[in-house]
Structure formats: C-alpha cells, structure tokens
Amino acid sequence: MINLMINDQKISVQPGTTVLAAAKKLKITIPTLCNHDDLCVAGNCRVCVVEQKGARTLIASCATPVSEGMDIHTNTLKVRNARKHVVELLLSEHRADCTKCYKNQNCELQSLANEYAFGDHILLDLVEDHKYSIDRSSPSFVKDDSKCIRCQRCVRTCSELQSVSAISVANKGAHQKISSFHDKPMSHVVCTNCGQCVNRCPTGALVEKTYIDQVWDAIYDPDKHVVVQTAPAVRVALGEDLGYDPGERVTGKMVTALKQLGFSAVLDTDFTADLTIMEEGTELLVRLKKALVDGDKKISLPMFTSCSPGWIKFIEHKYPEYLPNLSTCKSPQQMFGALAKTYFAKKRNIDPSKIVSVSIMPCTAKKFEADRPEMRASGFKDVDFVLTTRELAVMIKQAGIDFRNLDEGKYDSFMGDSTGAAVIFGATGGVMEAALRTAYEIVTGREVPFGNLNITPVRGMDGVKEATIKIEGCVDAWKFLEGAELKVAIAHGLVNANKIMKMVRDGKASYHFIEIMGCPGGCIGGGGQPIPTNMEIRKKRMKAIYSEDENMVLRKSHENPEVVAIYKEFLDTPNSHKSHELLHTHYTERDNY
Amino acid sequence: MENTILNKVDLIFEKIEPKEVLIRAYKKSSAEIIQDMLDSGLKGRGGAGFPTGLKWKYTAAEKNPDKYIVCNADEGEPGTFKDREILDRVSVKVHGGMAIAGKAIGAKKGIVYLRGEYRYLLPKLMIELDSFHKMIKEIGFDFSIEYRMGSGAYICGEESALFESIEGNRGEPRNKPPYPTVSGVFGKPTSINNVETLVTAMMIINHGPKNFTQYGTKDSRGSKVFSISGDTPTPGIFELELGMTVQQFVNEFGDGDTKAVQVGGASGFCVPRKKFADTIIGFEGVPTGGSMKLFNSSRSMYNVLHNYLEFFTEESCGQCTPCRVGCQQLLKGVEKVKKGEAKSTYLTELTKLAETMKIAAKCGLGQSVGNAFKSIVGNFKEEIIY
C-alpha cells in the first residue's frame, strides 16, 4: 500500500492508483474533462491539475500514479488560478452558443464554466480565427468542430473501444483538430455511426442528429397515423434523463408518456425481437442441417447475429468476406418498420402511406440503418424517424409531462406483446440467450437445461464470452442433432467483435453461432443512451433488464401470442417466402478507409 | 568590467583513436562506466541538464532484458545547429557514445532519431555506421544502431514524443511517470541522450572524469558546444568552457552593440544588457542546449517575441490546453497590445497566463514558452507596447 496525504488527510491506496482516484476515495472532488472511466488516461485537458509539495509544476491528477509520502493539495490558489485559466482557454476556442446548443445544461464544459469562469473573461476570443467546419453528412450525428475542445475522448473511444479509428487527431498547434481520413465527410469513412463518441463527448461537438421536430410535425398532422416502437434497452435507461437513478425500470410510465405525447399507437420492438428469434433461430437450425447433414459446402458457419447496425457497417467495411455468415434477418427495428406498414396497416385498416413509423432506440446507428436503401420492403421507408433515448427524454420535457406521477401504461396491440426473451435483447448475450431458449425447445421439446431459464454463461460484461450446449433427447425432426455440441460465442463493443473476427479468420474459432453487438454492454450501453454511460451504469441497466425478464409471465419468444398469430395470419412459417420478402435482407461490401 | 578571454576547448571535435577508447570502455564494467559519468558531473547537453550518470544508473537498474539507448538528434530548437556539425564531422563518437551507454545500461540496441531536415547526412552516416559496426564487433560489443528519421515536427525532440514517433504514432508527449528509464521506446527501459552528451561521454572515458571536472563550475561541469548566431561578426560553432557570464560571451562574440542575448533558443531566456555581467551561462544561471542568439539595437524585441510565439503556436503538438490555446492567446495578445487594441496592462494578464503555462502544461515545450515570453516582456516592455 502507498501512503499519502491529500488536503491534509491521510490515505493508503494500492500502488498504481491515480491521485484522482485516491482523492475520490476521500470524497474530494477534482474536476476533470478529458478523463473518462471507459478510456485510457490522456492527461491533456489539464483541468484536474493539483499541487504536489516539492514538485516544480502542478501535476495532472488523472495521469499521475500515487507515490509514497506524496503531499497533495487540490484547492490552493495556484491550482485555482491554473484551473480558471485552463477553463477560460478552452472557452476561448469554443463557440459558446449555449442557448442554441443541443447540449445546453448537459455539457461538462458549461458546468466547469459555471464553477470557474463566470463573469467577464480576460482572454481573447479565438473562435473567429479558426476555420471551423460542421459535418452534417452522417444521418446519425453532427460533428461541429467549433464546439470541440480537443479532449480526444472521441478519438480514444473510436480506437480503444471500437477499433474503428474513423476519427483521429490531425494537424498540430493551433490547427490541431479531430478529423477523419483525408478530411472526408463522416458519411464516407469507416465510421459505423455507433455513437459511442457522441455518448462521451463532453460538449456539443458530437451530438446525435435530432429528428424531434419532424416527429412533432407528424404527430400534429391530422392526416398522419404515427406509430411508435420502443427498443428493449430504452425502458431501463430513459429514467436517468428524467431524474431517476441508473437501473430504474420505467416501462409503464414511458408507455403512458408516449401516449400523452400524441402517438397514435405505442408498440414494442420487443414484438419483433421475438419474431427475430423465430426467424434467426430457424435460419440457424436450417444452416446447421444443411452443413452437418446434407454436407452442403456453400453454407457459411458460424452464423453471426445481425441486430446491431453498428456491427453491420463494421463487417461491411472490415470483414466483407464474412457477409455470407451474417444472418439474413433484419434488425428488430427494421422488421417492425416493414410490418407496421403492411401487417399492422392491414389489421388496423389504415392506408400505409399515412403511417409515420417512429422508433425510440438506444442507438444512433439505427438512424443510419433506417435510411438504408435495403429498408424499404413495405414499399415505403419502413422506419421514418429514429429517436434516441435522450431525444425521447427531451420530448417528454418539452411536453411538460410530470413523468414521475404517470400511471403505468400498457402497450397497444397488435405488435405490442413481448416476452422476457425479447427484453434481454438489450444486454450483451441476450439475443443468444433468447435464441437458445427457443431453439433448444424446438429441437428437444424441452426447456433449456438452466435454472429458471437463466443461461448465465452468456451473461455478464466479459468482452468475449463462450458457451457450449449439448443437445440431447431430440425430437424426431431434429434427430440428426442428437449428441451434438452447439458452440456459441458473444462479443460486445467492436474491439471485441474485431477480436472474435480475427479468431474466425485465423481458423481459431469453432463456433456455430456468434452474437455481436456494436456497443459495450450491448444496447444498454448504446450510443443513444443517457449521458454519462460507464461500466457502473451499464451494469445497473443490465441488472434492470434481467429483472424485467424475470418479472415477465412469458419468457420464451415462441410463446408470444402475437408472434404465434402473425405466422398464422400473415407470415405462414418462419423463413417463409413472405418472411424473406419483408424481414430478411443482404448487405454489401464497403471500402476500408 | 571583466574582460577575460574565453576558454575555448577542443573536446568534441578532438581527433582520437575511437577504437582504443572503445576497447578501454569495453574492459570497464557497467558500474565503472556509470561511476565515471557520475564523477564527471556530466549533465545532459540537450538543455534540460539531467545528470547523465544518474540516467544511466536508473536504466541499468531496470530488470527488463530489452533496453534501448536512443540518441536524440532531432535538433530543432531555433538557433541550434551544433548536432548537425557533430554528426557530420565525428559521427563515430556519437555511435561510440551510444555503444558505451549501451554497455552501461545493458542495452543491445541503439536508435538515432535524426531530424528530418538532416536527411542529406544519411548516406554518409550509413557508410560510417557500417564501419562502426564492424569495429565494435571486433572489440566484442553486442550492440547495433539503427537510424529513424523525423519529419520536421519540433515537438518530436521532446523525449516521449520522440518515442511515439519512432513507434509510428503521432508525435505527442506522454504522461510522466513512467519515465523513459522505466518505460521508453516500445515500452522498454530507455536512456535517451543528446548527440553531444554521447560524444562527451566517450571523451570522458578517453580522458577520465577528473580531466573533465577541471572545466566549468560546480553546477555546470565541462565544456559545451555553442551555436552562435544573430548580430555577431563570428557566427558558427564554438566549444567553450561552461560558467562564463553573458558579458564575457558578448565581449567575445558581440558586435559592440549587443542589447540582448537569447540563451537556449525560443524556449530559453532573453538576457538584457543590464544583466549581462551577473548572468552565468550554465545550470546555475541560464541553461542552454547550445543556442545563443545575439541581438543588437537595430532589432525590435517585439518582432523577436512575435516570431517565437508564432513558432510555438505552430509547433505545439496541440494536445494540452495550456500550450495549444495559451500560445495562441499570447500571440494574439501581444499583437493587440502592439496595435493599441488592448491596454498595456494586458501584458500583466498575459504574464499570468504564461505562468500557468509553465506549471500546468503537459510537457517541457508548453512549460518553457513562458520563459521567452516573460523574459522578453519583462525586460523590453516598452518595445512590446510602443
């Protein structure tokens, strides 16, 4: 243990602990900006400087490990003056259009300015000296360099968490900026639109492209029937933006709020998550049969899940040779969109051209996905507008809804029923667990051999997880699988996706089925989720997801009554011709730069 | 006024039998070489002045079998050009110093990081390196050197940014600790030394540490090569004993009208005429990596300062706030004062900012911008304002 003093208080901590972390243990707050729990230390904003007795300079507390006998002071005149200068320096390069900014009141620089740099500024305004540009090319987010404070959280996120490196630092000195390959528009580089950078940006330099006004316009248009779907991970995180602690489930209040906002039908992406399990599970079993029994060499295994649009764009850029391994299933959002303007329209007797299909997603890549040319199976744009969890919170606030005191509402039908299997889609391993609950039962006629249906090996925050399930006691139709060992793996966060893809490419993986989610923790840690998102918060949201599952009466996708009904009334069987027409697609290779 | 003749020394370019010196070094133990360096009092010649013996001792103490000796030949400080001359004329001593350092710290690999603008030296250096490798192999050294080219960024002369550059990354200084002796290039224990330090080390082995300590002062032992430029009738490279006053220096190199000497380049200190007599050039006074620029009364110190600030505004790596934005503020600030758009008292605010840069910037570059600013503004305020 290392002994040191901070503000005249003694503390002993493990070697390697930073001064910042040691101070936190003493409940001493040191302001930070470039620091983020998910990322490596940068030590470049210098907001967290503190005084170390005997040192020539101040030290960055986030980047300095403790050493024996250190005597640290966090709030001396020298420290305060330096911090004030640093904050003012940052502000002098930053276009402080706070009242026009989407991040107003939710900006770390603004908070620091409130603490350290209120009143007249001494330093000169440098904003006009820079030729800042705004990149609106992505359908998912806006990159406004005039708000950027060069903390490089986004750069570290893109390389460390996502192994994408679509953005990096360019130029030096006054011209230093965060840029893409050859300064190309973000829509023309390897960016997956995952939004992890957006979630970590301390200012308004990276924000989701918002479609709030378009959705309001549609709601107010008497000629339109506005249908909304909500993704599983939204209900366990929305509360954070409305004053709740992380990990609170607000499903029922969210449904009521959506109805109060004026949506004509409040439906659930969970319904198409269950449908995904039927389609994808069947697809897997068919692939296994063709490969193992028929010896068909053309069948690509392992099969990868295809729910995460960040992951889809990643594989299109980085591993296009494995596109045939991707499940042909669309994501639950897009299945929902295709059905909203076909099945739902027919059932409710609404002209599909009058339907505006909105989705609430924990995700920014979903905005890109909805814009894909592949996603017009209904004859219209299947999903018209995608809002993030954060945008929904903004709408609820705009409408003046007293969220805490709302009644617990129920989803409308059709396409509002869900099971626990669908809910857990929101956490890493959830799709796998849901698929196994159904596939195992189809093949053996029995429930998966895990206590209370909880397939724990596929749960948790490990970057790459794997499990083997022995299939025994098959029903007649699946006898050929008797005794087989189904090997599955799960990766979340594209850095882990990259790891598993390298294993697959190098022939070091013998899996049959791999679930990949683009964001750390799966959708609960999506780029569109409330800010901040970090490991502690992801774990709380994950816990909430699993308790939502346990509280459901139905916990297996094939038991969803509306899913049973849609096959009977509309789709016939999983992987039917109609299913393929509406619910499946193929993706194409993209450049790798 | 004191007017002694400066003691010129010929150590760096002195003709020696390199093989003999290296054989002598080879026969010494690691501890003996390090002790020689400690006894000599040699401090790093790049400007920061860290005791070379200590640096080698710390690196030698590291257990990792993979270690590096890196020669910092990214001579980028405005006004220095001595390393170019050393590499051009006595590269064998640079390579020799690296082999000796390698022996001292237990490194088998050496890397010379050569300033991009010195690429023209490379073909000759490669030929000389080949014969050097042959020579040390004959002696028995298990050591080899490779060259890596810089690409013109000033910041890559900062040791940890230099490592990043060698590793193929963007040249940005790292957080310290860990220091290079623990985790340097490729994360391995590394001793990084200036070109001239390595040559001096070899000459200490040649003449013995005692011989070296007869030159200089207690805090600044030995001699050093100076790059002399500006308003002087005799610009060029001179090896001088450390410990002289600026007055003595000006008496020798001035043009009779010297009003200021910039010691240590853009990141160094400006010494005005009134302080010439009691400012010692060395670690007890104003340290220098070699750059000495003389300015006579025809020069505007505003222009000098403006030029330096423009330089730093361009050459900051841009990662830390105090340096990236601070440089822009100082530059724009003095421009405003000069144009009369800001009050002269604004210089006081800028000086406070320079003080923050000195204590809050991430690396030596940002920390040293304040030196030139404060010493020029402090001593030539009227020239900045009017």
Interface residues (C-beta under 8 A of the other chain):
Chain A: V41 A42 G43 N44 C45 R46 V47 V49 R56 T57 L58 A60 A63 T64 P65 K78 N81 A82 H85 V86 L89 L90 S92 E93 I122 L123 L124 L126 D129 I149 R150 Q152 S168 V169 N171 K172 G173 A174 H175 Q176
Chain B: A153 I155 R170 E172 N175 P177 F312 T313 E314 E315 S316 C317 G318 Q319 C320 T321 P322 R324 V325 G326 C327 Q328 Q329 K332 G333 K336 E349 K352 L353 T356 K358 I359 A360 A361 K362 Q367
